Amino acid sequence: MLLAIDCGNTNTVFSIWDGARFLGTWRTSTEWQRTSDQYYVWLSTLMKFQGVEADITDVIISSTVPRVVFNLRVLADRYFDTRPIVVGKPDCLLPVDVRVDEGTAVGPDRLVNTVAGHDLYGGDLIIVDFGTATTFDVVDTDGAYIGGVIAPGVNLSLEALHNAAAALPHVDISKPQSVIGTNTVSCIQSGIFWGYVGLVREICARIKAERGREMRVIATGGLAPLFQQTVDLFDAYQDDLTMHGLTVIYNYNKDTA
Protein backbone atom coordinates (compact mmCIF):
# COMPACT_ATOMS: atom_id res chain seq x y z
CA MET A 1 0.00 0.00 0.00
CA LEU A 2 1.34 3.40 -1.02
CA LEU A 3 0.52 6.70 0.65
CA ALA A 4 1.00 9.44 -1.94
CA ILE A 5 1.21 13.00 -0.61
CA ASP A 6 1.00 16.10 -2.80
CA CYS A 7 1.73 19.25 -0.81
CA GLY A 8 0.91 22.47 -2.64
CA ASN A 9 1.07 26.07 -1.51
CA THR A 10 -2.62 26.08 -0.54
CA ASN A 11 -3.72 22.46 -0.01
CA THR A 12 -2.14 19.09 0.76
CA VAL A 13 -3.68 15.93 -0.70
CA PHE A 14 -3.24 12.41 0.71
CA SER A 15 -4.17 9.38 -1.41
CA ILE A 16 -3.82 5.64 -0.73
CA TRP A 17 -2.92 3.49 -3.74
CA ASP A 18 -3.24 -0.30 -3.64
CA GLY A 19 -1.39 -0.91 -6.90
CA ALA A 20 -4.49 -0.78 -9.08
CA ARG A 21 -6.64 2.07 -7.80
CA PHE A 22 -6.90 4.83 -5.22
CA LEU A 23 -8.78 3.63 -2.15
CA GLY A 24 -9.31 7.11 -0.79
CA THR A 25 -8.24 10.72 -1.22
CA TRP A 26 -8.33 13.45 1.44
CA ARG A 27 -7.44 17.12 1.37
CA THR A 28 -6.28 19.52 4.08
CA SER A 29 -4.89 23.04 4.16
CA THR A 30 -1.11 23.34 3.92
CA GLU A 31 0.37 24.48 7.23
CA TRP A 32 4.05 24.00 7.95
CA GLN A 33 3.39 24.06 11.72
CA ARG A 34 1.28 20.88 11.59
CA THR A 35 3.10 18.04 13.33
CA SER A 36 3.43 14.41 12.26
CA ASP A 37 1.13 13.41 15.13
CA GLN A 38 -1.55 15.81 13.92
CA TYR A 39 -1.26 14.47 10.38
CA TYR A 40 -1.67 10.90 11.61
CA VAL A 41 -4.68 11.62 13.81
CA TRP A 42 -6.38 13.51 10.98
CA LEU A 43 -5.63 10.86 8.33
CA SER A 44 -6.46 7.81 10.46
CA THR A 45 -9.73 9.39 11.60
CA LEU A 46 -10.86 10.03 8.02
CA MET A 47 -9.80 6.54 6.93
CA LYS A 48 -11.83 5.00 9.75
CA PHE A 49 -14.82 7.24 9.01
CA GLN A 50 -14.87 6.14 5.36
CA GLY A 51 -14.15 2.50 6.13
CA VAL A 52 -10.78 2.45 4.37
CA GLU A 53 -8.49 -0.28 5.69
CA ALA A 54 -4.93 -0.06 4.44
CA ASP A 55 -1.60 -1.35 5.70
CA ILE A 56 0.62 1.44 4.38
CA THR A 57 4.11 0.19 3.55
CA ASP A 58 5.50 3.02 1.39
CA VAL A 59 5.22 6.80 1.18
CA ILE A 60 6.03 9.22 -1.65
CA ILE A 61 5.97 13.00 -1.21
CA SER A 62 5.86 15.91 -3.63
CA SER A 63 6.00 19.28 -1.91
CA THR A 64 6.32 22.86 -3.13
CA VAL A 65 6.63 23.97 0.52
CA PRO A 66 10.03 22.81 1.83
CA ARG A 67 9.21 23.50 5.50
CA VAL A 68 6.40 20.91 5.41
CA VAL A 69 8.61 18.03 4.25
CA PHE A 70 10.29 17.41 7.61
CA ASN A 71 7.07 16.59 9.46
CA LEU A 72 5.84 14.46 6.55
CA ARG A 73 9.12 12.50 6.73
CA VAL A 74 8.57 12.00 10.46
CA LEU A 75 5.02 10.84 9.74
CA ALA A 76 6.32 8.17 7.35
CA ASP A 77 9.04 7.04 9.73
CA ARG A 78 7.12 7.10 13.01
CA TYR A 79 3.75 5.74 11.96
CA PHE A 80 4.47 3.68 8.83
CA ASP A 81 8.05 2.59 9.54
CA THR A 82 9.28 3.58 6.08
CA ARG A 83 11.65 6.07 4.53
CA PRO A 84 9.65 8.18 2.08
CA ILE A 85 10.59 8.94 -1.51
CA VAL A 86 10.72 12.73 -1.88
CA VAL A 87 10.41 14.07 -5.43
CA GLY A 88 13.18 16.51 -6.23
CA LYS A 89 15.73 14.94 -3.89
CA PRO A 90 18.86 13.35 -5.43
CA ASP A 91 17.84 9.82 -4.44
CA CYS A 92 14.47 10.11 -6.20
CA LEU A 93 14.87 8.92 -9.79
CA LEU A 94 12.64 10.21 -12.59
CA PRO A 95 11.64 8.27 -15.71
CA VAL A 96 12.04 11.44 -17.80
CA ASP A 97 14.88 13.91 -18.37
CA VAL A 98 14.84 17.50 -17.13
CA ARG A 99 16.39 19.84 -19.68
CA VAL A 100 16.51 23.37 -18.26
CA ASP A 101 19.22 25.93 -17.48
CA GLU A 102 21.92 24.62 -15.19
CA GLY A 103 21.21 25.41 -11.55
CA THR A 104 17.48 25.81 -12.09
CA ALA A 105 15.31 24.17 -9.44
CA VAL A 106 12.11 22.90 -11.04
CA GLY A 107 9.10 22.58 -8.74
CA PRO A 108 8.38 18.95 -7.78
CA ASP A 109 4.73 19.34 -8.78
CA ARG A 110 5.77 20.28 -12.32
CA LEU A 111 8.05 17.26 -12.59
CA VAL A 112 5.31 14.96 -11.32
CA ASN A 113 2.81 16.39 -13.81
CA THR A 114 5.32 15.91 -16.61
CA VAL A 115 5.82 12.25 -15.70
CA ALA A 116 2.06 11.68 -15.47
CA GLY A 117 1.33 13.48 -18.73
CA HIS A 118 3.92 11.50 -20.65
CA ASP A 119 2.72 8.22 -19.15
CA LEU A 120 -0.91 8.92 -20.11
CA TYR A 121 -0.59 10.87 -23.36
CA GLY A 122 2.94 10.50 -24.70
CA GLY A 123 5.08 13.48 -25.69
CA ASP A 124 4.59 16.95 -27.18
CA LEU A 125 2.33 18.21 -24.41
CA ILE A 126 1.45 21.46 -22.71
CA ILE A 127 0.19 20.75 -19.19
CA VAL A 128 -1.84 23.62 -17.70
CA ASP A 129 -2.22 23.37 -13.92
CA PHE A 130 -4.72 25.72 -12.25
CA GLY A 131 -3.26 25.92 -8.76
CA THR A 132 -2.07 28.74 -6.53
CA ALA A 133 -0.12 29.69 -9.64
CA THR A 134 -1.28 28.87 -13.16
CA THR A 135 1.60 26.91 -14.67
CA PHE A 136 2.31 25.70 -18.19
CA ASP A 137 4.71 22.76 -18.43
CA VAL A 138 6.16 21.82 -21.80
CA VAL A 139 6.82 18.11 -22.38
CA ASP A 140 9.14 17.17 -25.25
CA THR A 141 8.57 14.32 -27.70
CA ASP A 142 10.56 11.91 -25.52
CA GLY A 143 8.80 12.98 -22.32
CA ALA A 144 11.50 15.36 -21.08
CA TYR A 145 10.55 18.48 -19.14
CA ILE A 146 11.95 21.40 -21.15
CA GLY A 147 10.55 24.45 -19.36
CA GLY A 148 7.32 26.35 -19.17
CA VAL A 149 5.47 29.42 -17.99
CA ILE A 150 4.28 30.62 -14.57
CA ALA A 151 1.40 33.07 -14.19
CA PRO A 152 -0.56 34.19 -11.11
CA GLY A 153 -3.31 31.78 -10.12
CA VAL A 154 -6.97 32.64 -10.61
CA ASN A 155 -7.81 32.88 -6.90
CA LEU A 156 -4.57 34.74 -6.23
CA SER A 157 -5.57 37.34 -8.83
CA LEU A 158 -9.02 37.69 -7.30
CA GLU A 159 -7.54 38.12 -3.82
CA ALA A 160 -5.03 40.70 -5.04
CA LEU A 161 -7.78 42.67 -6.77
CA HIS A 162 -9.91 42.66 -3.64
CA ASN A 163 -7.01 43.66 -1.37
CA ALA A 164 -5.70 46.43 -3.62
CA ALA A 165 -9.04 48.05 -4.43
CA ALA A 166 -11.09 48.79 -1.32
CA ALA A 167 -14.33 49.31 -3.24
CA LEU A 168 -14.19 45.95 -5.04
CA PRO A 169 -15.73 42.94 -3.28
CA HIS A 170 -14.30 39.44 -3.11
CA VAL A 171 -16.20 37.23 -5.55
CA ASP A 172 -16.27 33.56 -6.45
CA ILE A 173 -15.07 32.72 -9.92
CA SER A 174 -17.68 31.42 -12.36
CA LYS A 175 -18.40 31.61 -16.07
CA PRO A 176 -20.41 34.81 -16.65
CA GLN A 177 -23.59 34.88 -18.71
CA SER A 178 -22.16 37.58 -20.95
CA VAL A 179 -18.84 39.32 -21.49
CA ILE A 180 -20.23 42.74 -20.60
CA GLY A 181 -20.99 42.86 -16.90
CA THR A 182 -23.96 44.88 -15.66
CA ASN A 183 -22.88 44.97 -12.01
CA THR A 184 -19.58 44.94 -10.13
CA VAL A 185 -19.57 41.23 -9.40
CA SER A 186 -20.32 40.20 -12.99
CA CYS A 187 -17.70 42.67 -14.27
CA ILE A 188 -15.02 41.05 -12.09
CA GLN A 189 -16.13 37.54 -13.00
CA SER A 190 -16.00 38.39 -16.69
CA GLY A 191 -12.57 39.96 -16.41
CA ILE A 192 -11.12 37.00 -14.54
CA PHE A 193 -12.80 34.23 -16.54
CA TRP A 194 -12.29 35.61 -20.05
CA GLY A 195 -8.95 37.09 -19.09
CA TYR A 196 -7.65 33.64 -18.14
CA VAL A 197 -9.22 32.04 -21.20
CA GLY A 198 -7.26 34.53 -23.29
CA LEU A 199 -4.10 33.95 -21.25
CA VAL A 200 -4.27 30.17 -21.67
CA ARG A 201 -5.11 30.34 -25.37
CA GLU A 202 -2.41 32.87 -26.20
CA ILE A 203 0.38 31.23 -24.20
CA CYS A 204 -0.42 27.79 -25.63
CA ALA A 205 -0.49 29.21 -29.16
CA ARG A 206 2.89 30.88 -28.67
CA ILE A 207 4.42 27.70 -27.21
CA LYS A 208 3.19 25.70 -30.22
CA ALA A 209 4.53 28.32 -32.63
CA GLU A 210 7.90 28.39 -30.87
CA ARG A 211 8.11 24.61 -30.95
CA GLY A 212 6.92 24.48 -34.55
CA ARG A 213 4.67 21.47 -34.04
CA GLU A 214 1.25 20.38 -32.91
CA MET A 215 0.97 19.81 -29.17
CA ARG A 216 -1.84 18.50 -27.01
CA VAL A 217 -3.00 20.69 -24.12
CA ILE A 218 -3.81 18.82 -20.90
CA ALA A 219 -5.56 20.60 -18.04
CA THR A 220 -5.46 19.78 -14.34
CA GLY A 221 -6.06 21.56 -11.04
CA GLY A 222 -9.12 22.63 -9.10
CA LEU A 223 -10.45 25.24 -11.52
CA ALA A 224 -9.72 23.33 -14.73
CA PRO A 225 -13.32 22.01 -15.06
CA LEU A 226 -14.61 25.58 -15.05
CA PHE A 227 -12.40 26.60 -17.96
CA GLN A 228 -13.05 23.31 -19.74
CA GLN A 229 -16.48 24.73 -20.51
CA THR A 230 -14.79 26.88 -23.15
CA VAL A 231 -14.75 25.17 -26.53
CA ASP A 232 -11.38 23.84 -27.76
CA LEU A 233 -9.30 25.31 -24.93
CA PHE A 234 -7.99 21.87 -23.82
CA ASP A 235 -7.59 18.49 -25.46
CA ALA A 236 -8.06 16.58 -22.20
CA TYR A 237 -8.66 17.07 -18.49
CA GLN A 238 -7.21 14.96 -15.66
CA ASP A 239 -8.26 15.74 -12.10
CA ASP A 240 -5.82 13.24 -10.55
CA LEU A 241 -2.83 13.93 -12.81
CA THR A 242 -0.40 14.66 -9.96
CA MET A 243 -1.41 11.58 -7.98
CA HIS A 244 -1.02 9.40 -11.05
CA GLY A 245 2.46 10.85 -11.56
CA LEU A 246 3.43 10.00 -8.00
CA THR A 247 2.48 6.35 -8.52
CA VAL A 248 4.52 6.23 -11.75
CA ILE A 249 7.58 7.71 -10.01
CA TYR A 250 7.14 5.33 -7.07
CA ASN A 251 7.03 2.28 -9.37
CA TYR A 252 10.02 3.53 -11.33
CA ASN A 253 12.12 3.89 -8.19
CA LYS A 254 11.06 0.47 -6.90
CA ASP A 255 11.88 -1.18 -10.24
CA THR A 256 15.33 0.44 -10.44
CA ALA A 257 16.28 -0.04 -6.78
C-alpha positions as CSV (number, residue, x, y, z in Angstrom):
1,M,0.0,0.0,0.0
2,L,1.3,3.4,-1.0
3,L,0.5,6.7,0.6
4,A,1.0,9.4,-1.9
5,I,1.2,13.0,-0.6
6,D,1.0,16.1,-2.8
7,C,1.7,19.2,-0.8
8,G,0.9,22.5,-2.6
9,N,1.1,26.1,-1.5
10,T,-2.6,26.1,-0.5
11,N,-3.7,22.5,0.0
12,T,-2.1,19.1,0.8
13,V,-3.7,15.9,-0.7
14,F,-3.2,12.4,0.7
15,S,-4.2,9.4,-1.4
16,I,-3.8,5.6,-0.7
17,W,-2.9,3.5,-3.7
18,D,-3.2,-0.3,-3.6
19,G,-1.4,-0.9,-6.9
20,A,-4.5,-0.8,-9.1
21,R,-6.6,2.1,-7.8
22,F,-6.9,4.8,-5.2
23,L,-8.8,3.6,-2.2
24,G,-9.3,7.1,-0.8
25,T,-8.2,10.7,-1.2
26,W,-8.3,13.4,1.4
27,R,-7.4,17.1,1.4
28,T,-6.3,19.5,4.1
29,S,-4.9,23.0,4.2
30,T,-1.1,23.3,3.9
31,E,0.4,24.5,7.2
32,W,4.0,24.0,8.0
33,Q,3.4,24.1,11.7
34,R,1.3,20.9,11.6
35,T,3.1,18.0,13.3
36,S,3.4,14.4,12.3
37,D,1.1,13.4,15.1
38,Q,-1.6,15.8,13.9
39,Y,-1.3,14.5,10.4
40,Y,-1.7,10.9,11.6
41,V,-4.7,11.6,13.8
42,W,-6.4,13.5,11.0
43,L,-5.6,10.9,8.3
44,S,-6.5,7.8,10.5
45,T,-9.7,9.4,11.6
46,L,-10.9,10.0,8.0
47,M,-9.8,6.5,6.9
48,K,-11.8,5.0,9.7
49,F,-14.8,7.2,9.0
50,Q,-14.9,6.1,5.4
51,G,-14.2,2.5,6.1
52,V,-10.8,2.5,4.4
53,E,-8.5,-0.3,5.7
54,A,-4.9,-0.1,4.4
55,D,-1.6,-1.4,5.7
56,I,0.6,1.4,4.4
57,T,4.1,0.2,3.5
58,D,5.5,3.0,1.4
59,V,5.2,6.8,1.2
60,I,6.0,9.2,-1.6
61,I,6.0,13.0,-1.2
62,S,5.9,15.9,-3.6
63,S,6.0,19.3,-1.9
64,T,6.3,22.9,-3.1
65,V,6.6,24.0,0.5
66,P,10.0,22.8,1.8
67,R,9.2,23.5,5.5
68,V,6.4,20.9,5.4
69,V,8.6,18.0,4.3
70,F,10.3,17.4,7.6
71,N,7.1,16.6,9.5
72,L,5.8,14.5,6.6
73,R,9.1,12.5,6.7
74,V,8.6,12.0,10.5
75,L,5.0,10.8,9.7
76,A,6.3,8.2,7.3
77,D,9.0,7.0,9.7
78,R,7.1,7.1,13.0
79,Y,3.7,5.7,12.0
80,F,4.5,3.7,8.8
81,D,8.0,2.6,9.5
82,T,9.3,3.6,6.1
83,R,11.6,6.1,4.5
84,P,9.7,8.2,2.1
85,I,10.6,8.9,-1.5
86,V,10.7,12.7,-1.9
87,V,10.4,14.1,-5.4
88,G,13.2,16.5,-6.2
89,K,15.7,14.9,-3.9
90,P,18.9,13.3,-5.4
91,D,17.8,9.8,-4.4
92,C,14.5,10.1,-6.2
93,L,14.9,8.9,-9.8
94,L,12.6,10.2,-12.6
95,P,11.6,8.3,-15.7
96,V,12.0,11.4,-17.8
97,D,14.9,13.9,-18.4
98,V,14.8,17.5,-17.1
99,R,16.4,19.8,-19.7
100,V,16.5,23.4,-18.3
101,D,19.2,25.9,-17.5
102,E,21.9,24.6,-15.2
103,G,21.2,25.4,-11.5
104,T,17.5,25.8,-12.1
105,A,15.3,24.2,-9.4
106,V,12.1,22.9,-11.0
107,G,9.1,22.6,-8.7
108,P,8.4,19.0,-7.8
109,D,4.7,19.3,-8.8
110,R,5.8,20.3,-12.3
111,L,8.1,17.3,-12.6
112,V,5.3,15.0,-11.3
113,N,2.8,16.4,-13.8
114,T,5.3,15.9,-16.6
115,V,5.8,12.3,-15.7
116,A,2.1,11.7,-15.5
117,G,1.3,13.5,-18.7
118,H,3.9,11.5,-20.6
119,D,2.7,8.2,-19.1
120,L,-0.9,8.9,-20.1
121,Y,-0.6,10.9,-23.4
122,G,2.9,10.5,-24.7
123,G,5.1,13.5,-25.7
124,D,4.6,16.9,-27.2
125,L,2.3,18.2,-24.4
126,I,1.5,21.5,-22.7
127,I,0.2,20.8,-19.2
128,V,-1.8,23.6,-17.7
129,D,-2.2,23.4,-13.9
130,F,-4.7,25.7,-12.3
131,G,-3.3,25.9,-8.8
132,T,-2.1,28.7,-6.5
133,A,-0.1,29.7,-9.6
134,T,-1.3,28.9,-13.2
135,T,1.6,26.9,-14.7
136,F,2.3,25.7,-18.2
137,D,4.7,22.8,-18.4
138,V,6.2,21.8,-21.8
139,V,6.8,18.1,-22.4
140,D,9.1,17.2,-25.3
141,T,8.6,14.3,-27.7
142,D,10.6,11.9,-25.5
143,G,8.8,13.0,-22.3
144,A,11.5,15.4,-21.1
145,Y,10.5,18.5,-19.1
146,I,12.0,21.4,-21.2
147,G,10.5,24.4,-19.4
148,G,7.3,26.4,-19.2
149,V,5.5,29.4,-18.0
150,I,4.3,30.6,-14.6
151,A,1.4,33.1,-14.2
152,P,-0.6,34.2,-11.1
153,G,-3.3,31.8,-10.1
154,V,-7.0,32.6,-10.6
155,N,-7.8,32.9,-6.9
156,L,-4.6,34.7,-6.2
157,S,-5.6,37.3,-8.8
158,L,-9.0,37.7,-7.3
159,E,-7.5,38.1,-3.8
160,A,-5.0,40.7,-5.0
161,L,-7.8,42.7,-6.8
162,H,-9.9,42.7,-3.6
163,N,-7.0,43.7,-1.4
164,A,-5.7,46.4,-3.6
165,A,-9.0,48.0,-4.4
166,A,-11.1,48.8,-1.3
167,A,-14.3,49.3,-3.2
168,L,-14.2,45.9,-5.0
169,P,-15.7,42.9,-3.3
170,H,-14.3,39.4,-3.1
171,V,-16.2,37.2,-5.6
172,D,-16.3,33.6,-6.4
173,I,-15.1,32.7,-9.9
174,S,-17.7,31.4,-12.4
175,K,-18.4,31.6,-16.1
176,P,-20.4,34.8,-16.7
177,Q,-23.6,34.9,-18.7
178,S,-22.2,37.6,-21.0
179,V,-18.8,39.3,-21.5
180,I,-20.2,42.7,-20.6
181,G,-21.0,42.9,-16.9
182,T,-24.0,44.9,-15.7
183,N,-22.9,45.0,-12.0
184,T,-19.6,44.9,-10.1
185,V,-19.6,41.2,-9.4
186,S,-20.3,40.2,-13.0
187,C,-17.7,42.7,-14.3
188,I,-15.0,41.1,-12.1
189,Q,-16.1,37.5,-13.0
190,S,-16.0,38.4,-16.7
191,G,-12.6,40.0,-16.4
192,I,-11.1,37.0,-14.5
193,F,-12.8,34.2,-16.5
194,W,-12.3,35.6,-20.1
195,G,-8.9,37.1,-19.1
196,Y,-7.6,33.6,-18.1
197,V,-9.2,32.0,-21.2
198,G,-7.3,34.5,-23.3
199,L,-4.1,33.9,-21.2
200,V,-4.3,30.2,-21.7
201,R,-5.1,30.3,-25.4
202,E,-2.4,32.9,-26.2
203,I,0.4,31.2,-24.2
204,C,-0.4,27.8,-25.6
205,A,-0.5,29.2,-29.2
206,R,2.9,30.9,-28.7
207,I,4.4,27.7,-27.2
208,K,3.2,25.7,-30.2
209,A,4.5,28.3,-32.6
210,E,7.9,28.4,-30.9
211,R,8.1,24.6,-30.9
212,G,6.9,24.5,-34.5
213,R,4.7,21.5,-34.0
214,E,1.2,20.4,-32.9
215,M,1.0,19.8,-29.2
216,R,-1.8,18.5,-27.0
217,V,-3.0,20.7,-24.1
218,I,-3.8,18.8,-20.9
219,A,-5.6,20.6,-18.0
220,T,-5.5,19.8,-14.3
221,G,-6.1,21.6,-11.0
222,G,-9.1,22.6,-9.1
223,L,-10.5,25.2,-11.5
224,A,-9.7,23.3,-14.7
225,P,-13.3,22.0,-15.1
226,L,-14.6,25.6,-15.0
227,F,-12.4,26.6,-18.0
228,Q,-13.0,23.3,-19.7
229,Q,-16.5,24.7,-20.5
230,T,-14.8,26.9,-23.1
231,V,-14.8,25.2,-26.5
232,D,-11.4,23.8,-27.8
233,L,-9.3,25.3,-24.9
234,F,-8.0,21.9,-23.8
235,D,-7.6,18.5,-25.5
236,A,-8.1,16.6,-22.2
237,Y,-8.7,17.1,-18.5
238,Q,-7.2,15.0,-15.7
239,D,-8.3,15.7,-12.1
240,D,-5.8,13.2,-10.6
241,L,-2.8,13.9,-12.8
242,T,-0.4,14.7,-10.0
243,M,-1.4,11.6,-8.0
244,H,-1.0,9.4,-11.1
245,G,2.5,10.8,-11.6
246,L,3.4,10.0,-8.0
247,T,2.5,6.4,-8.5
248,V,4.5,6.2,-11.8
249,I,7.6,7.7,-10.0
250,Y,7.1,5.3,-7.1
251,N,7.0,2.3,-9.4
252,Y,10.0,3.5,-11.3
253,N,12.1,3.9,-8.2
254,K,11.1,0.5,-6.9
255,D,11.9,-1.2,-10.2
256,T,15.3,0.4,-10.4
257,A,16.3,0.0,-6.8
